[in-house]
Amino acid sequence: MNPHVSELLAAYHDGELTSSRQHQVEKHLAECDECQAELERMRNLSALLHETASADKFLPTERFVA
């Protein structure tokens, strides 16, 4: 069994891997349900964070504390 590529998934998701590493991750993902699920959770979290209001829409710390 191939070792999981969990430590590479964030860089893979962000498009930061070299082409050889990207190929390695994609080959593993084609065969590993566990890593596919982890990548899907990462994609869902990323989408949720992009939907969230930007930081400039939140109250400044001084007003929040008051």
Protein Blocks (a to p, Z undefined) as FASTA:
>chain_A
ZZdfklmmmmmmnopacfklmmmmmmmmmmmmklmmmmmmmmmmmmmmmmpccfklpccf
klmmZZ
